[in-house]
Amino acid sequence: MRITRFFVIGLAFALVVALAGCGPAKPNVVKIGAAGPFTGQLSKIGLDSLNAIKMAVEEFNASGQLKGMKVEVVEGDDAADPAKAAAVAEKFASDPALVGVIGPMTSSGVVAALPILEKNSITLITQSGTNPSLTEQGYKVMHRVCPRDDDQAPAAASFIVNDIMAKSVYIIDDKGTYGQGLADEVEKNLKKLGVDKIARAQITSDDKDFSAILTKIKANKPELLYLAIPSPAQAATIIKQLAGMGIKTAIMGGDGIREKDELIKGSGGAAEGVYATSIGPTIQSVPEAKDFVANFEKKYGALSMYSGQSYEAANVLLAGIAKAGVKNGKVDRKAVLAAVNATKDFKGVLGVPISFDAKGDLMGSAIFVVQVKGDDFVQLKAVQVTK
């Protein structure tokens, strides 16, 4: 009898719990992936970019464009490691509700993720993957909202020769897909412009003591040191050690070093006057970005160098999802890909309309030259990219 009573009580409790769970059904969900370095040396720019993607999704969901469905962000921390980027891509591909990915942010990460996402018809839009090869391999899912290194390098070389008027250049890269690729392009374009005194050295992403290379630079006496590395924190260390050794030379870097907290604060003031190329405008200078900047800074604090481009990339993908629409309670990956491929004159926060060519490259863009002045970067000039 006691067993029966306990059984009845237990059954009644289970029924109450079951009934309590029978509330309104959750709305259907479509997912996008955010792939980037959310831990490790590049985590500052990675997390700020992730926040920009989340902001775009929150605004999209609030607009109600997707007829009762909500978009969710699935985070994929690749720590700027190609092996982890491939694992993140596999995780994304295994989720049938996931239809597109913003990132990876590094060129090497994009290289690792592309075959996996291509196989599964998952749209990829990178905000900062600049290596030219990414869009030269025939992948239909590949897109980027930034210029390529073979656009960035000619602009950098032109500025080095015609504005800084340097006749001898020392180039450092980190052996990576981005760093070495950019360094090769810069060297090639410097030679085209008549600079024949070019020396090169390589570091690894883990290096912290650069005294051996800086000793060679001191002996070489270049008029400019070019840093083709993706880590602004590592660039700050090089610049600080350079100053500590009393080496005086102009310094310029690619878009990878343009992060004010890590480069300017991290160098303890030694970065004053440093030049960099930027693959997007200084977002605070773009009238169309005024509300985005204000909202982001209110919620998350200062923007990093790719926050605006991450927000733009997310909105391009979300527009593609809205255009693909909901059919039978789902959003189809191939329909999203077709919609993103057809993107034409999307007007967002970068100040230039976004359109993709057949390779997934931008149709028309600009490279910007910035310089450290005080506690921030000041935009000096824009160089239009022509295809």
C-alpha positions in Angstrom: 0.0 0.0 0.0 2.8 2.4 0.9 4.5 1.7 -2.4 1.3 2.3 -4.3 0.8 5.6 -2.5 4.3 6.8 -3.3 3.8 5.7 -6.9 0.6 7.7 -7.2 2.2 10.8 -5.6 5.2 10.5 -7.9 3.0 10.1 -11.0 1.0 13.2 -9.9 4.2 15.2 -9.4 5.5 14.2 -12.8 2.2 15.2 -14.4 2.3 18.6 -12.8 5.9 19.1 -14.0 4.9 18.0 -17.5 1.9 20.4 -17.6 4.0 23.3 -16.3 6.3 22.7 -19.3 3.5 22.9 -21.8 3.7 26.7 -22.2 3.8 28.5 -25.5 6.2 27.0 -28.0 9.4 28.8 -28.5 9.7 30.6 -31.8 11.7 28.8 -34.5 15.3 29.6 -34.6 17.8 30.2 -37.5 21.4 30.4 -36.5 24.5 32.2 -37.7 28.1 31.5 -36.6 30.6 34.0 -35.4 34.1 32.7 -35.8 37.1 34.5 -34.4 39.8 34.7 -31.8 37.8 35.1 -28.6 40.7 33.9 -26.5 44.4 34.3 -27.0 46.6 37.1 -28.3 44.0 38.6 -30.6 41.0 38.3 -28.2 40.5 42.0 -27.9 39.6 42.5 -31.5 37.9 39.2 -31.6 35.5 39.9 -28.7 34.7 43.4 -29.9 33.9 42.0 -33.3 31.7 39.4 -31.7 29.8 42.1 -29.8 29.2 44.0 -33.0 27.7 40.8 -34.6 25.5 40.3 -31.6 24.3 43.9 -31.8 23.4 43.5 -35.4 21.4 40.3 -34.6 19.6 42.0 -31.7 18.5 44.8 -33.9 17.4 42.5 -36.7 15.4 40.4 -34.3 13.7 43.5 -32.9 12.7 44.5 -36.4 10.6 41.3 -36.8 11.7 40.8 -40.4 11.8 37.1 -40.3 8.1 36.3 -39.7 8.1 34.8 -36.2 11.6 33.3 -36.4 14.6 34.6 -34.4 18.2 34.6 -35.3 20.7 33.2 -32.7 24.5 33.7 -32.7 26.6 30.6 -32.3 30.1 31.5 -31.0 33.1 29.7 -32.4 36.4 30.5 -30.7 39.3 29.7 -33.0 42.0 31.5 -31.1 43.5 32.5 -34.5 44.6 28.8 -34.9 43.8 27.2 -38.2 43.3 23.8 -36.7 40.7 25.2 -34.3 39.1 27.2 -37.1 38.6 23.9 -39.0 37.0 22.4 -35.8 34.7 25.4 -35.4 33.7 25.1 -39.0 32.8 21.4 -38.5 30.7 22.3 -35.4 28.9 24.9 -37.5 28.3 22.5 -40.4 26.8 19.9 -38.0 24.0 22.2 -37.0 21.2 22.1 -39.6 19.7 25.4 -38.3 23.0 27.3 -39.0 23.0 29.0 -42.4 25.9 31.4 -42.5 29.1 32.5 -40.7 30.8 35.8 -40.0 34.5 35.2 -39.9 37.0 33.7 -39.4 38.9 36.9 -38.9 42.3 35.7 -39.9 43.3 34.6 -43.4 44.7 31.3 -42.2 41.4 30.6 -40.3 39.4 31.3 -43.5 41.7 28.9 -45.5 41.0 26.2 -42.9 37.2 26.8 -42.7 36.4 27.3 -46.4 36.4 23.6 -47.7 34.1 22.6 -44.8 31.7 25.4 -45.3 31.7 25.0 -49.1 30.8 21.3 -48.8 27.8 22.3 -46.7 26.7 25.4 -48.6 27.2 27.7 -45.6 27.8 31.3 -46.6 31.0 32.8 -45.2 31.6 36.5 -44.9 34.9 37.5 -43.4 35.4 41.0 -42.0 39.2 41.0 -42.1 40.6 38.1 -44.1 42.7 39.9 -46.7 45.0 37.3 -48.3 44.3 37.4 -52.1 44.2 33.6 -52.4 41.0 33.4 -50.4 38.8 34.4 -53.4 41.0 32.8 -56.1 40.1 29.2 -55.4 36.6 29.1 -56.8 34.7 28.7 -53.5 31.1 29.8 -54.0 30.5 30.5 -50.3 33.4 32.9 -49.9 32.8 36.7 -49.4 34.6 39.6 -47.7 33.7 43.1 -46.8 37.3 44.3 -46.9 39.9 44.9 -49.6 42.6 42.3 -50.4 46.3 42.6 -49.6 47.1 43.1 -53.2 45.0 46.3 -52.8 46.5 47.2 -49.4 50.1 46.7 -50.4 50.2 49.1 -53.4 48.6 51.8 -51.2 51.2 51.2 -48.5 54.1 51.1 -50.9 52.9 54.3 -52.6 52.7 56.1 -49.2 56.1 54.9 -48.2 57.8 56.1 -51.4 55.8 59.3 -52.2 54.8 60.6 -48.7 57.4 59.3 -46.3 60.0 59.2 -49.1 61.8 56.2 -47.6 64.5 54.7 -49.8 65.4 51.7 -47.6 62.9 49.5 -45.9 63.1 46.6 -43.4 60.1 44.3 -43.3 59.1 41.9 -40.5 56.4 39.3 -40.8 55.2 36.4 -38.6 55.3 33.6 -41.2 51.5 33.4 -41.3 49.1 33.4 -44.2 48.3 37.1 -43.6 51.6 38.4 -42.4 53.9 36.7 -45.0 51.4 37.3 -47.8 51.2 41.0 -47.0 54.9 41.3 -46.6 55.5 39.7 -50.0 53.0 42.1 -51.7 54.6 45.1 -50.0 58.1 44.1 -51.1 56.9 43.5 -54.7 55.2 46.9 -54.9 58.2 48.7 -53.3 60.4 47.2 -55.9 58.1 48.4 -58.7 58.4 51.9 -57.3 62.2 51.8 -57.4 63.1 50.8 -53.8 65.9 48.3 -54.0 67.2 48.4 -50.4 64.8 46.0 -48.8 65.7 43.6 -46.0 63.4 41.1 -44.3 63.1 39.1 -41.1 60.5 36.7 -39.6 59.2 36.2 -36.1 56.6 33.8 -34.7 53.4 34.7 -33.0 54.8 33.6 -29.6 57.9 35.8 -29.7 58.4 38.4 -27.0 62.1 39.2 -27.1 63.1 40.9 -30.4 66.6 42.0 -29.5 68.3 39.8 -32.1 66.3 41.2 -35.0 66.4 44.8 -33.7 70.2 44.5 -33.5 70.2 43.7 -37.2 67.9 46.6 -37.9 70.1 48.9 -36.0 73.1 47.9 -38.1 71.0 48.1 -41.3 69.8 51.6 -40.6 66.6 51.5 -42.7 64.6 54.6 -43.2 61.4 52.7 -42.5 60.4 49.5 -40.6 57.3 47.8 -42.0 55.4 45.4 -39.7 53.3 42.8 -41.5 52.0 41.1 -38.4 48.4 40.6 -37.2 49.0 41.3 -33.5 48.9 45.0 -32.3 50.1 43.8 -28.9 53.2 42.2 -30.4 53.7 45.3 -32.6 53.7 47.5 -29.5 56.4 45.3 -27.9 58.6 45.6 -31.0 58.1 49.4 -31.1 58.8 49.7 -27.3 62.0 47.6 -27.6 63.0 49.6 -30.7 62.8 52.8 -28.7 64.6 51.2 -25.8 67.6 50.4 -28.1 67.7 54.0 -29.3 66.8 53.0 -32.9 65.1 55.9 -34.8 63.2 55.0 -37.9 59.8 55.6 -39.4 57.4 52.8 -38.7 54.4 51.5 -40.7 52.3 48.5 -40.5 49.3 46.8 -42.1 45.8 46.8 -40.9 46.6 44.2 -38.3 48.4 46.7 -36.0 45.6 49.3 -36.0 44.1 48.8 -32.5 44.6 51.8 -30.3 44.4 50.2 -26.9 46.9 47.5 -27.6 49.2 49.4 -29.9 49.2 52.9 -28.4 48.7 52.2 -24.7 50.7 49.0 -25.0 53.7 50.8 -26.4 53.7 53.3 -23.5 53.8 56.3 -25.9 56.5 54.9 -28.2 54.0 54.4 -31.0 53.6 58.2 -31.6 53.8 58.9 -35.3 53.5 55.3 -36.4 51.6 54.8 -39.7 49.3 52.0 -40.7 47.0 51.1 -43.6 43.4 50.4 -42.8 41.1 48.1 -44.8 38.1 50.2 -43.6 37.5 53.8 -42.7 37.9 55.1 -39.2 34.3 54.3 -38.3 33.8 57.4 -36.1 34.4 59.5 -39.3 31.6 57.9 -41.3 28.3 59.8 -41.0 26.2 56.6 -41.7 27.9 55.0 -38.6 26.9 57.6 -36.1 24.1 55.6 -34.4 26.1 52.4 -34.5 29.1 54.0 -32.8 27.0 55.6 -30.1 25.0 52.4 -29.4 28.1 50.2 -29.4 30.1 52.5 -27.1 27.2 52.9 -24.7 26.8 49.1 -24.4 30.4 47.7 -24.8 32.9 50.6 -24.7 35.4 51.6 -27.3 35.3 50.0 -30.7 38.2 48.0 -32.1 39.5 48.2 -35.7 37.1 45.5 -37.1 34.0 46.3 -35.1 32.4 48.3 -37.9 33.2 45.7 -40.5 31.9 42.9 -38.3 28.6 44.8 -37.9 28.4 45.4 -41.6 29.2 41.8 -42.5 26.5 40.6 -40.1 23.9 42.9 -41.6 24.8 41.8 -45.1 24.2 38.2 -44.0 21.0 39.0 -42.2 19.7 40.8 -45.2 20.4 37.6 -47.2 18.5 35.6 -44.7 15.6 37.9 -44.8 15.6 37.8 -48.6 15.8 34.0 -48.6 12.8 33.9 -46.3 11.2 31.2 -44.3 9.8 28.1 -46.0 8.1 25.3 -44.2 9.4 26.7 -40.9 13.0 26.8 -42.1 15.6 29.0 -43.8 17.5 27.2 -46.6 21.3 27.4 -46.7 21.4 27.5 -50.5 18.8 30.2 -50.6 20.8 32.3 -48.2 23.9 31.8 -50.3 22.1 32.8 -53.5 20.8 36.0 -51.8 24.2 37.0 -50.4 25.8 36.3 -53.8 23.3 38.7 -55.3 24.1 41.5 -52.8 24.2 44.8 -54.7 24.7 48.3 -53.3 24.0 47.3 -49.7 24.2 50.6 -47.7 25.4 50.2 -44.1 27.9 51.8 -41.8 31.1 51.8 -43.9 30.0 54.7 -46.0 30.4 52.8 -49.3 27.7 50.4 -50.8 28.6 46.7 -50.6 28.4 44.6 -53.8 30.2 41.4 -54.4 31.8 40.2 -57.7 31.7 36.6 -58.9 34.7 35.7 -56.6 33.2 37.2 -53.5 35.4 40.3 -53.5 34.1 43.8 -53.0 33.3 45.7 -56.1 35.0 49.0 -55.3 36.6 49.9 -52.0 39.3 52.1 -50.5 42.5 51.7 -48.4 43.0 54.3 -45.7 46.3 55.5 -44.3 46.2 56.4 -40.6 48.8 57.7 -38.1 49.1 57.6 -34.3 48.7 61.1 -32.8 48.3 61.2 -29.1 45.9 58.5 -27.8 44.3 57.7 -31.2 44.7 57.1 -34.9 44.1 60.0 -37.2 43.0 59.3 -40.8 45.4 60.9 -43.3 44.1 59.9 -46.7 42.1 57.4 -48.7 43.4 55.5 -51.7 40.6 54.2 -54.0 40.9 50.6 -55.1 40.1 50.0 -58.8 39.6 46.5 -60.3 
